[in-house]
Amino acid sequence: VSCATIVNDPTTPVSLAFSDGSSGTCQLNNKRGSWSGDVPGTFKIRRSDDTLQYNCTTENGKKGFGGISSSIEGAKLGASVLFFDFGITDAITDKHRTYAQSFVIPVN
């Protein structure tokens, strides 16, 4: 089932929220692109093998910045499944990579 996602969808959803429950905005980027939008919210992020960087501000001025590591999609299925059907195209486009589906941005 997840193989279809790996091959066909170059983006992955990432839902973001602030640790204090507030609202605000975030700027996100990786080597494949950049995105901005409201938090809490869900972003369609271009898959990449590098860290997804975030730089966020809550509505009352608190800052949150850092990164979300990329991982290989389907890693929980076992190593025997991982690299079986990946062609050269997926290696170039990083379609086998993903980020956490939800992430809480720590703010003080």
trRosetta pair geometry for C-beta under 8 A, 3 or more apart (Angstrom, degrees):
i j d omega theta_ij theta_ji phi_ij phi_ji
1 4 6.7 -52 -175 20 37 106
1 5 7.8 28 139 -7 63 105
2 5 5.2 -50 -160 36 56 116
2 6 6.2 61 144 -26 76 101
2 73 6.4 -159 168 151 123 107
2 74 5.1 165 107 -84 142 102
2 77 7.3 -152 42 -43 139 142
3 6 5.4 -52 -149 33 36 115
3 7 6.2 23 159 -12 69 109
3 74 7.7 49 -71 -83 60 150
3 85 6.1 29 -145 64 124 151
4 7 6.2 -62 -144 42 28 102
4 8 5.7 -7 171 7 67 123
5 8 6.6 -73 -127 49 19 90
5 9 5.3 -33 -160 28 63 121
5 73 7.1 -120 103 159 113 152
6 9 7.9 -6 -46 44 6 81
6 73 5.6 -173 -93 84 98 132
6 74 6.7 -27 -64 -21 134 129
6 86 7.7 -81 151 -91 132 88
6 90 6.9 24 156 -134 96 137
6 95 5.7 106 175 134 59 94
6 96 5.3 29 -157 -104 112 63
7 85 7.7 -54 -67 127 118 119
7 90 6.9 -67 -109 -80 60 122
7 95 6.6 76 -118 132 20 142
9 12 7.2 108 123 -73 115 60
9 95 7.4 138 75 -153 47 102
10 46 6.1 -10 143 -140 95 77
10 47 5.9 -129 -176 21 52 103
10 93 6.3 -75 -121 164 106 122
10 95 5.8 -70 -106 -100 60 96
11 44 4.4 31 160 172 144 93
11 45 6.1 146 -158 71 84 31
11 46 5.6 -51 -99 -90 77 42
11 47 6.6 -160 -111 -23 22 79
12 44 7.5 152 68 -155 22 57
12 45 5.7 -33 63 65 75 87
12 47 5.6 81 -11 -76 108 89
12 73 7.8 -161 -96 -79 141 130
12 98 4.8 149 -113 -136 167 84
12 99 6.0 155 93 31 131 81
12 101 7.7 -102 163 -98 102 68
13 42 5.2 -2 -168 -178 106 115
13 43 7.2 147 -153 75 55 41
13 44 6.0 -34 -93 -97 64 61
13 45 7.5 125 -124 15 14 82
13 101 6.4 33 91 -146 87 80
14 28 7.8 152 77 -140 140 164
14 42 6.9 157 78 -155 36 64
14 43 5.1 -21 62 61 90 92
14 45 5.1 17 3 -5 121 129
14 52 7.1 -156 -76 131 173 170
14 68 7.2 134 -149 90 143 166
14 99 5.1 -10 -88 92 125 126
14 100 6.8 75 -131 80 95 62
14 101 6.7 -147 -113 -151 48 27
14 102 7.4 156 -166 -91 54 28
14 103 6.4 -5 -175 8 101 112
15 40 7.3 19 179 -174 90 92
15 41 7.2 -150 -143 116 65 27
15 42 4.5 -32 -92 -95 76 84
15 43 7.9 168 -87 16 29 66
15 101 6.5 20 16 150 95 66
15 102 4.3 -20 67 -108 103 82
15 103 7.3 158 82 22 55 62
16 26 6.0 -29 111 3 163 158
16 39 4.9 -59 107 -121 108 111
16 40 6.5 -166 95 -138 58 55
16 41 6.3 -4 53 60 88 63
16 42 7.6 159 12 -94 68 34
16 43 6.8 21 -5 -2 112 109
16 54 7.4 159 -121 -129 146 152
16 56 7.7 -163 161 -89 141 149
16 102 7.6 178 -74 -155 29 59
16 103 5.7 -19 -107 69 71 87
16 104 7.8 141 -159 -102 56 26
16 105 6.0 29 -169 -23 104 112
17 21 7.5 -3 172 -110 109 40
17 39 6.5 164 -112 -180 28 96
17 40 4.4 5 -102 -106 80 106
17 102 7.4 9 5 -173 103 100
17 103 7.8 174 30 90 67 45
17 104 5.4 -30 74 -113 90 72
17 105 7.1 -171 89 18 36 82
18 21 6.5 -86 83 10 90 11
18 22 5.0 -36 76 55 147 77
18 23 7.5 -149 12 -77 128 13
18 24 6.3 69 -49 21 139 116
18 39 6.1 102 -35 130 90 123
18 40 7.3 -115 6 -64 73 77
18 56 7.3 -165 -89 135 100 142
18 58 5.7 67 -114 -92 165 111
18 62 7.7 106 -160 86 138 125
18 64 6.7 -173 -124 -14 91 153
18 104 7.3 67 179 -165 10 73
18 105 5.4 -42 -107 68 56 97
18 107 5.3 -12 -163 7 107 127
19 64 7.8 149 6 -100 100 142
19 104 5.3 90 -81 161 73 109
19 105 6.5 -121 -21 87 84 46
19 106 4.8 28 -22 -118 145 49
19 107 5.6 -179 40 28 98 70
20 58 7.2 -7 59 -102 120 159
20 62 7.1 58 23 54 143 166
20 107 5.6 -76 1 72 111 106
22 58 4.3 44 104 -156 137 126
22 59 6.0 -143 171 28 111 92
22 60 6.4 -93 -147 16 153 102
22 62 7.1 109 50 37 153 125
22 107 7.3 -64 39 66 120 149
23 38 6.9 -10 -172 -173 99 98
23 39 6.6 164 -157 91 51 60
23 40 6.8 -78 -110 3 72 67
23 58 7.0 111 80 -156 33 75
23 59 5.1 31 80 -24 83 122
24 38 7.5 164 96 -153 28 60
24 39 5.3 -12 67 59 73 102
24 56 6.0 97 109 173 127 96
24 57 5.3 -152 -174 101 127 49
24 58 3.8 -108 -56 -120 139 34
24 59 5.2 -140 -83 -33 73 60
24 62 7.7 -106 -67 62 156 82
25 36 6.6 23 176 -180 107 94
25 37 6.8 -164 -146 109 79 21
25 38 5.9 -50 -99 -102 70 46
25 39 6.4 161 -107 10 15 89
25 56 6.7 -172 98 -146 43 72
25 57 6.1 1 57 56 81 83
26 36 6.7 -168 95 -143 49 59
26 37 6.6 -14 56 60 81 61
26 39 5.1 66 -16 -36 109 125
26 43 7.9 -91 81 -47 121 141
26 54 5.4 -21 -167 -161 121 104
26 55 6.9 141 -158 72 67 41
26 56 3.9 -26 -100 -96 85 99
26 57 8.0 171 -83 19 48 55
26 64 8.0 -43 -103 77 103 105
26 105 7.2 -170 -92 -55 132 162
27 34 6.9 -5 -177 -175 87 107
27 35 7.7 160 -159 86 45 46
27 36 4.9 -17 -104 -99 64 98
27 54 7.2 147 78 -155 52 52
27 55 4.7 -15 59 62 102 96
27 56 7.3 -167 23 -75 61 51
28 34 6.6 164 89 -156 53 58
28 35 4.6 -11 61 61 104 92
28 36 7.1 177 19 -80 72 44
28 43 6.1 96 26 150 155 171
28 45 6.6 -76 132 -105 143 114
28 52 6.0 -2 -169 177 106 100
28 53 6.9 155 -155 82 52 54
28 54 5.2 -16 -100 -99 78 76
29 33 6.9 -135 -138 111 69 40
29 34 3.9 -15 -98 -104 100 87
29 35 7.3 173 -76 20 54 62
29 52 7.5 163 80 -157 25 61
29 53 5.4 -18 62 59 76 102
30 33 6.8 18 56 47 75 57
30 45 7.3 75 6 -178 124 110
30 46 6.9 -147 60 75 114 91
30 48 4.2 174 136 49 140 154
30 50 5.2 157 -162 78 99 98
30 51 7.0 -170 -113 91 98 35
30 52 5.0 -52 -58 -101 113 61
30 53 6.9 153 -78 11 57 78
30 70 7.7 83 -131 -58 148 124
31 48 5.5 155 48 -156 86 142
31 50 5.1 81 -6 26 110 141
32 46 3.9 -133 118 111 129 130
32 47 7.2 35 20 74 169 38
32 48 4.5 -155 -7 -72 119 120
32 94 7.1 -120 -58 49 140 138
33 45 7.9 -179 70 -158 111 60
33 46 4.6 93 20 14 123 137
35 43 5.2 120 127 -162 149 127
35 44 7.7 177 -112 65 153 56
35 45 6.5 -112 5 -100 148 73
37 41 5.4 -115 129 100 116 152
37 43 5.9 169 37 -90 136 99
38 41 4.8 104 88 -32 73 144
39 56 6.2 2 8 -146 153 132
39 105 7.1 -10 -173 20 159 136
45 52 6.2 -2 -166 -118 152 140
45 99 6.1 -3 77 21 147 137
47 70 7.8 105 -167 -141 68 121
47 93 7.5 61 78 140 110 78
47 94 4.8 -169 123 117 93 95
47 95 5.6 107 71 -113 151 34
47 96 7.7 137 164 45 145 26
47 97 4.7 142 179 73 101 87
47 98 6.3 -40 -121 -84 105 48
48 52 7.4 132 54 -71 113 80
48 70 6.0 -113 91 -88 63 151
48 94 4.9 52 -120 119 31 166
48 97 6.0 -84 82 92 17 146
49 70 5.5 -173 -152 98 28 152
49 94 5.0 -134 -31 -119 82 121
49 97 5.1 -142 -81 -79 58 155
50 70 6.3 72 65 -3 15 135
51 67 3.9 20 164 179 127 132
51 68 6.6 150 -166 66 76 38
51 69 5.6 -40 -108 -101 87 48
51 70 6.5 -132 -85 -10 35 87
52 67 6.3 146 73 -159 45 71
52 68 4.4 -17 60 57 104 97
52 70 7.0 114 -22 -61 86 85
52 99 5.3 3 -5 -102 141 148
53 65 7.8 8 -179 -170 85 87
53 66 7.6 -156 -146 114 60 26
53 67 5.1 -34 -97 -98 58 89
54 64 7.1 -11 117 116 111 92
54 65 6.3 -164 99 -137 64 50
54 66 6.2 -3 55 59 91 60
54 67 7.0 164 13 -95 75 34
54 68 6.9 48 -15 -13 114 100
54 105 6.4 -108 116 -107 146 124
55 63 8.0 -24 -168 -164 70 95
55 64 8.0 165 -154 90 29 55
55 65 4.6 13 -111 -111 64 107
56 63 7.0 141 83 -161 58 49
56 64 4.4 -13 64 64 109 95
56 65 6.7 180 22 -74 68 59
56 105 5.4 22 40 167 154 164
56 107 7.6 -94 97 -73 113 117
57 61 6.6 -24 -171 -138 101 30
57 62 7.1 153 -156 77 54 43
57 63 5.8 -21 -100 -101 71 63
57 64 7.8 -173 -74 24 28 73
58 61 6.6 -32 70 40 81 23
58 62 4.2 16 26 49 121 93
58 63 7.9 -117 7 -57 81 23
58 64 7.5 71 -35 -7 91 106
58 107 5.8 88 -31 -172 126 171
62 107 4.2 86 137 177 129 124
62 108 6.4 -169 -150 61 116 55
63 107 6.9 162 76 -130 26 96
64 105 4.1 98 139 159 152 111
64 106 6.0 159 -131 77 114 45
64 107 4.4 -77 -59 -76 111 87
66 105 7.6 171 36 -139 110 82
66 106 7.8 40 -3 40 144 96
68 99 5.2 61 124 -159 123 117
68 100 5.9 -112 -167 24 122 103
68 103 5.4 -66 -101 -97 134 163
69 99 7.7 158 88 -127 36 77
70 94 7.8 -33 -173 -172 150 126
70 97 4.8 5 178 -176 120 119
70 98 7.0 142 -157 69 73 25
70 99 6.0 -55 -105 -79 61 74
71 75 6.0 -77 160 -3 110 142
71 97 7.0 146 76 -154 27 70
71 98 6.1 -35 67 66 76 76
71 99 7.5 124 20 -105 80 29
72 75 4.8 105 77 -61 91 104
72 82 6.1 32 144 -148 141 116
72 96 5.8 -5 -149 142 81 99
72 97 6.4 -55 -102 -102 45 56
72 98 7.6 52 168 21 12 85
73 96 5.7 -144 36 -177 95 51
73 97 6.6 132 -17 -170 91 6
73 98 4.1 84 -73 -13 98 123
74 77 4.7 -30 -177 13 80 124
74 81 6.0 -113 158 112 123 119
74 82 6.2 165 101 -106 109 65
74 96 7.6 -63 26 -161 113 87
75 82 6.7 35 -102 -98 56 118
77 81 4.5 -42 114 49 122 151
77 82 7.5 161 70 -63 102 69
78 81 5.5 87 72 6 81 102
78 82 7.6 -137 101 -30 45 89
79 82 5.6 -41 -152 3 43 122
80 84 7.3 31 155 -51 57 121
81 84 6.1 -67 -159 4 34 122
82 86 7.9 -19 146 -16 59 124
82 96 7.9 87 -173 -175 77 132
83 86 5.5 -63 -151 24 57 119
86 90 4.5 -109 -154 72 89 138
86 91 6.3 98 154 -50 117 84
86 96 5.7 -18 -106 -59 129 144
87 90 5.7 106 55 7 63 96
87 91 7.6 -120 107 -1 41 91
88 91 5.6 -56 -155 35 39 115
88 92 6.5 35 151 -18 70 107
89 92 5.8 -62 -153 38 32 108
89 93 6.0 3 162 2 70 114
89 95 7.7 10 123 12 84 128
90 93 6.1 -67 -132 52 29 93
90 94 7.6 153 175 -32 58 2
90 95 4.7 -89 -135 51 82 103
90 96 5.2 69 166 -28 119 102
91 94 7.9 23 -175 -70 22 43
91 96 7.7 -2 -81 14 47 124
94 97 4.5 -29 178 19 93 124
99 103 7.7 -46 153 -35 107 132
100 103 5.0 106 85 -65 126 97
